[in-house]
């Protein structure tokens, strides 16, 4: 079955008529009496953010993003930032992003320690990030450019995407993306046997993290929202996740992660993250999911770190491929 999905590249082809028709009455934005110059380059809009109302250009041209979710949002909406921070990975920008789309974006430092001097040098007219990441730097960032912060990252990624779209003046494109994602979700659910069959399949997501315990992901995180959208069941252990995020275990308790299907990823060195030790143990090998051939290693950068619609579209494709086996 051919699955439909949105295609981020196609957003560049959105007609000027559609862009001009986007409604400024959308949630969180309003008209401001900025310049009415023919180009509209000085016109502004007000975006509601975690830090209060922020005035931004209606069509920002020099955008800097300070986290992976914001980078995914911008590229998905057809906007190439002039600068972006990098995650703590060897590949620079996350490896699921098309190379041609990230080419030319200036690296402005590690995600948690952005280089303010480098950002200033890019003369940005908009900065996108979140309070949980850079709330302590808000005053400094706001001196460089209007700074739009969401409160958090991860679980509220769809709501955050809408804030990013407002700030970028891309509401029309955002609706196309959200609608395309919904279509793709529906296609995957149908391809896997329909809602009832999918709901009867319990899925766990396990992450091996260097320097931390093994995480069995709960129901309040990015990947959990995608599993829920498809309609997949989740084992009872997920209800014990702290703040809904994860239930952390040692290798000696990895059998608690058993389910009909187990996906797992690794952040950091496989040995230091205990992946090698755990997946070689008798407890792991005796899990039903392992014995039934229903355990799948997935890319951590895509499944955990991406946090956006471009990542989600690729994850849906991998879910379909794995669960259809």
N, C-alpha and C positions, 0 to 999 in steps of 0.2 A: 504494500500500500504506500502510495506517495503521500508524505505528510506535508501539509502546508505550514509555512512559518513566515514571519516577517523577515525581510532582508534589510539590515541596517544600511547597506550601500544604496538601496533604492530610495532612501530618504532624500538624497541629493537631488532627485528628480521631482520632488514635490513642486507643484506649480506655484508660481508667484501669487496667483489668485488665491490659492488655499492658504498661503502664509498670510496674505493681507487680510483674509477673512477671519483669522482667529479672534476670538472674543476676549477682550480685556476684562470682562465681567467674571472670568473664571475665578474659582476660589483662591483667595490669597493675593490677588493683584487688582490694581485699580489705575485709572488714568491719572496722570499728573500733568499740570500745566507747564510742561517743559517747552523748549523751543519748537515752533511750528515751521522750522526751515523745511525746504523742499525735500532734502535728503532724510530728514527726521533723525539725523545722527545725534542730536543733542536731546531728543525726547527721552523721558524717563518713565518708569513704572515703579510701583511700590510692591515689594514682595514681602510677605509675612515669613519671618524666620524664627529660629530658636532664640535669637538674640534681639528680637523686636523687628519692627518694620525697617526695611532697607530699600533705598532708591537705587535702581540700576538702569542702565541704558536699555532702551527697548530692543536694540540689536547689538549686543556687545561683540566686539571683534577680537579682543585679546584676552582670552580666558585662561586662567591658571587653576588647575585642580590639584587638591592636596591629598586625595585618597583614591583607592581603587574603584569604589562605587561611583565617584564623581567622574572618573575617567571613562568608565563604561557608559555612564549616562551621556556624556558629551559626544562620544564617538557614535553611540547608537542614534543620537539625534542629528548626526551629520556635522558636528562641530569639532574641528581639530584644535585642541588647546595649544597655546604657545608654550606652555610649561606644565609639568606634572611631577609630583614626587614619585619615587619608586618604592615598591614593597620590599621586604627583606628576602629577596630571592636572587638567584644567580643570573636570571635571564633579563634583569632590568625591569622593563614594564612586563606585566603578566603575559605569559606565553600564548594564551588563547586569543589575544588580540591580533588582528591581521597586521603583519609587518608594515604594509604600505600605509596603514592608518596611523601608526604611531611614529613613523619615520618623520624626523624633523621636529618632534616635540622635545623641548629642552628639559633635561632632568634637573629639577631644583632641589634635590636632596632626598634623604630617607623620609618615609612617610611621617614618622613621629617627630622628626627634627628638620623641618624644611628650612632651606637657606633663604632667609628674608632678603639678603642683599641680591641674590640671584633673581628672586621674584621681582624685586623693585626694578632691576635692570631690564626686565621684559615689558615694563610699563603696562601692566594689566589694567583692563577696565572692568573686570569681574573676577572674583576668587570664589571657588566653591569648595566647601568642606563641611565638617560636622563639629558640633560642640564637644562631643565626647573625645574627639581627636585633638582639636586645636582651640578649644574654648579659652585656654589660658593665654593664647596668642591673639585673641580677637582684636584687642586694641591696636596692636602693632600691625596686623594684617589690614585692618580697616583704614589705616593711614595710607596704605599702598593702593587700595582699590575697594569699591563696594564689596563686602564679604558676606555671602549668603551661606548660613550654617543651618543644617538640619540638626535635630537634637541628638540623634543616635545614628547608627549604621546597622547593616544586617537585616534583622527581622522586618523593620518598616521600609524596606527598599522600594516598594511600589509607591508609597506616599512620598518618599524622598525624591524619587524620579520626577514626580509631578512638580515638586519645588524646583528642581534643577531645570525642568522644561520652562517653567514660568520665568526664571531668572535669565534663561537663554533666549526667551521669546520664541519658543518652539512648541507651543501647546498643540497646534494642529498635527505636527509630526508625532508628538507624544501619544495622541489618540490612535494614530495609525499603528504605532508600536504596540500599545496595550491591546488593541483589537487583534493584531497579528499573533501576539502571544496567546491570547484566549483561544484563537482558532487552532493553534498548534497544540495546546493542552487538550482540547476536545478531540483532536485527531489521534493523539497518543493514547488517551483513555479508550477510545473506540477501537484502536488497533490492538490494544491489549485485552480485549474481550468485553469491554463495557464497564460501567460503574460498579455493578455488583461484584464482578470477578476481581476487579482491581482493588476494591475495598477489602476483599478477603485475603489479599496478599500483604503480609506484614513486612515492612522494610526498616532496616536500621542503617544509620550512617555512623561509621567509626573513624575517628581521626587520631593518628599517632603524632604526638607533638614533642619535639626535642625540648627537654627541660621541664616537662610537665607530665601529669598522668594521662592515660588514654581516655579520650572523650567519646562517650556514646551520645550522639546529638539528640536533644529533646525536640520540642515542637515550636520553640520560639527562636528561630534563627533563619538565615537566608535559605539554606537548602531544604529545611523543613517546609517552608512555604511552597516550594515547587512540588515536593512530594504530596503535600496536601491538595494543591491545585489539580494534580492528576487524579487524586482520590485514593491514593495508596494508604493501606492500614499501617499503623505504628504499634510496636509491642508495648506492653504495660510498663516496661522499664523506663520508657521515655517520659512517663508522667512523674518520675522521680528526679528529673533533671532540675538542677538548681536554677531558679528564676526562669525555668523553661528552656534554658540554653543547653546544658549538657550534664550528664551523669558521669562522673570521672571514676575510673577504675584502674587497678594495677593489673599487670599481666596475669596474676594469679586469679583474677576474677573476670577474665575476658569472656568466659562462657555466658555471662549475663547479657552479652551483646547478641546472642543467637536470635535468629529470626528466619522467616522464609527466604529472605534475600538480605545480604549484607554488602554494602558498599564501604570501601575504606580508602583513606588517603593518608599521606605522610607529609608533615611539615618539618623540614630539617633532615638531618642524617638518619637513615633507616635504623642504624644500630643505636644511636644516641636517643632516638625517639621510641625505642623498644619495639619497633615493628618487626625487626629480624627475630628477636627473642620470642615475641608473642606468636607470630604466624608459624613459627617452627615448633611450638609447644603442643603437647598432647591435648590440652584443653581446647585450643583453636581447632586442631584437626578433628576433634570429636563433635564439634558443633554441627547441627543438622544442615545448616546452610553450606558448610564446607563439604560435608559428605555428599550433598545433593548437587554440588557444582554450581551453587548460587551465591558465590562470593566474588566480587569484582573490585579490582584495584582501579581507582580513578585519579585524575589529576587534581591535586590540591589547589593549584592556582585557579583552575576553572570552577570546581565544585564548591570551594570554600571561600576563596579570596576575591573572586571577581565581583560578585554582588551587583548584578544589573541584568538588563534584558538581553544584551548580546550574549552574556554568559549563560543565562537561563535558556535561551534558544538552543544553544549547543548541548546543554545538560539534558533537555527534553529529548534530543536526538539520541543521546547515549542511553538514557533510561529506556527508550523504546527498543533500541538494539539489544540491550542486556536482558530486559524482562521478557522479550519475545522469544528468547532461547528456550 
